């Protein structure tokens, strides 16, 4: 699994943008990825130093699919990445604040 298979996309919300000032970033990651793999992938892709990684499994929400049939949205994994104080920022998030 390559670094680009592990990091799926950045999460751009008001809450995640507020944390950018403290060098905290939020990403959707592969469900099978561990914290060490996520750390290595972020450091390789963005050329930054990662201090710590917290992960969270997001379960799918119940939704109606068509004529009242129940279903769910997909489950996924979220990673909160804290960079070190001397690390540079991640440019993907810069224009969003």
C-alpha positions in Angstrom: 0.0 0.0 0.0 1.5 3.4 -1.0 1.3 6.6 0.8 -1.4 7.8 -1.6 -3.5 4.7 -0.9 -3.4 5.5 2.8 -4.3 9.2 2.6 -7.7 9.5 0.8 -8.6 13.2 1.1 -8.4 16.1 3.5 -11.5 17.0 5.5 -12.4 20.7 5.0 -14.9 21.8 7.6 -15.2 24.9 9.8 -14.0 22.9 12.8 -11.0 21.4 11.0 -10.1 24.8 9.6 -10.1 26.3 13.1 -7.5 23.8 14.2 -5.1 24.7 11.3 -3.8 27.6 13.4 -2.4 25.0 15.9 -1.0 22.8 13.1 -3.7 20.2 13.4 -5.0 18.7 10.2 -7.8 16.2 9.5 -7.8 13.5 6.8 -9.9 10.6 5.6 -7.6 7.6 5.6 -7.8 3.9 4.6 -9.8 1.8 7.2 -6.9 -0.7 7.5 -4.2 2.0 8.1 -2.5 2.2 11.5 -1.2 5.4 13.2 2.4 4.7 12.3 1.5 4.1 8.6 -0.6 7.3 8.6 2.3 9.3 10.1 4.8 7.9 7.5 2.4 8.7 4.7 1.8 12.3 5.8 5.5 12.9 6.2 6.3 11.5 2.8 3.5 13.3 0.8 3.7 16.7 2.4 7.4 16.7 3.6 6.5 17.7 7.2 7.3 16.4 10.7 4.3 14.7 12.5 4.2 14.9 16.3 1.2 12.6 16.9 -1.8 11.0 15.1 -5.3 10.3 16.6 -7.7 8.1 14.6 -11.5 7.7 14.7 -13.8 5.2 13.0 -16.8 7.0 11.7 -19.8 4.7 11.3 -22.3 5.1 8.5 -25.6 7.0 9.1 -29.0 5.4 8.5 -30.6 6.7 5.3 -33.6 5.9 3.2 -32.8 4.3 -0.2 -35.7 4.9 -2.5 -39.3 4.0 -1.5 -38.7 3.8 2.3 -36.1 1.0 2.2 -33.5 1.4 4.9 -29.8 1.6 4.1 -26.7 3.3 5.4 -23.9 5.6 4.1 -20.4 4.1 4.1 -18.3 3.8 7.2 -14.8 5.4 7.1 -11.8 6.3 9.1 -10.7 9.8 10.1 -7.2 10.8 11.3 -6.3 13.9 13.3 -2.6 14.8 12.6 -0.6 17.1 14.9 2.6 18.6 13.4 5.6 19.5 15.4 6.1 23.2 16.3 9.2 23.6 13.9 7.5 21.9 11.0 6.2 23.8 7.9 2.5 23.9 7.3 0.5 21.8 4.7 -0.3 24.0 1.7 -3.6 22.2 0.8 -5.3 23.9 3.8 -3.8 27.4 3.3 -6.3 29.1 1.0 -9.3 27.7 3.0 -9.0 29.7 6.2 
